């Protein structure tokens, strides 16, 4: 029976722990928060991030990275993207070449513009060639833990590694598909958070479903341009990691990124919003990373640009929405 280390005990890391724990695997769930660790080990619940769902007995929580990694065959990275590099450096003494690294993190490193697969390769590449799989798709942690049918994708340049992850993590309500397009899967999962902030702003401004539908459709076109410029496949952006995750995050009430946008649309300040949140809204930092990388790649991303202006240049959400509507007219499929 495989041993699984999950690095990050937020809602998604905990939900994955619940799924693989139910499947009978031995899981070590790492958190830097002693209160979270004690609550899981004593009360079998993560009261801070996923309070309404019992955690199976086979899931052990720990604050000790080396203990979490001991004998692990699969290492699931479920911490926020901006701390992933630092965690990998700290984990290095306990990592082995045969481990499969599964990224459940949806973000892009601001300082480098690198995806999680590239960060993993940066840190581990001097020691061994890491076996990497990206896990992404439309998946709210609360609903996965509650047993709602959910479909996601495991992407790896090595299809056999993707199939191993598929076999281990697919259980009952969680169905995993595979593909080999890591670039498209990672970009779809990251940039949809930017669009979710935009969708939240639309809702916060009191605009209706016409506006949301237009935002999702034009947002997908924007994500596709950005992803294709980096070698992704268009099929990936039409699938679970692209369109599927985008629709969920832009319309679902459980989306943290949509919540941030909604509050911005209502006129609240960004710092006030995020200071009251338990978990990271990846779209805030990802907007900055995508905006910088799009400029470098010369990819036109008008929605991202306006979200960036609201988040980082104090532009009002209503002015950003107006700006998008007065852009020069063009053909739908023009770049």
Steps between C-alpha positions, in 0.01 A plus 500: 500500500646835391609761754396854415637828636282808462685827551245761599192448718276770361156405371622334180790312659264380774233395247758297308609343828140403573459341155819292509440419867156363412667294228711333767839660436729611780523879484721749679359851478748777573410842640711769663202574728516296823136573579393347167724195555371440853139539391540242224681248718273538805155597370539368141397835352676802349294761683680792333460405134251213458308483825196300392677187374650216705851395408563122475716330760765416237586871465771615740575871532847630581705819522817304421584507128752215521243280675234589241734397218637182659440203265256705287445385143280795403562857617197725448586870497195686632651814652455845339717558194700784655641272774558192282865574416593560863323181608674293234838627620409402856374161381810421295677278759198267510432478127585205276522467121235226491234717665219635283433869564136597450423870487154591627604868507353743247731796461802656331807624685501880487877552520582264211178451304552125538235235531515251790653231277781742414550592866524131590754447223697807612535376856537127443664493157855519634439184704275288276244524219170536690196294401229766482123488462263799503157440651244759393138551406165620641517389863380690805647327807173514695311317227771237446506421872118491506500230232372704207601350162813682380722460193856634473806432289849367579753629248858385457755483221534137611156350441579202720553729800168672427331160491653402834357816656169431329488151650591612853287813532186393310254378762121500522395857414840620369563401137838583345581520130854520357682705239858593411457878473653627824534856365133536409379329815708724728416822316129422487495433873694815583353764269139401564551654845566838336176465307319402819605829660361678192176300517464590865542868418226470238266348758602752766410782263150355475531398136310199372554165331556656156813661639620185676453291185695752293776512763537120510507468121746783439700385801540156346624659177751699702621194692535307174712773338727507802529122522553440128783754500676268745442177311169376643241307300164659427317177597625540857346846528166362379512227765484459877809707582387781271131559435388273783699671773430844356121454512513363855719775640317784326152388608538297820427654836789310663764673286740709711618690194146584393434619857796738485374643171145527630613705799717720277196560280310614808772754573700334778880533511712199406698495824183507705360207300802268513580574865169341597556179302636175648638375169690652210312622192759397241356736240639808676867406456436308178360815339832673554698202370281458190498872424882514506541181298242605241693823440820300461334262252316784322162333558197731511298434818253785555303338784818417689625854445185650652503261796865593553408870495230446765723288724825691467421851370192589704274511195131474576329180387227694317763694303675173410174354368434814294853487358441150364180610325659796318795307357530520118258267323647191334418156364422237763792278411760767440803485724 
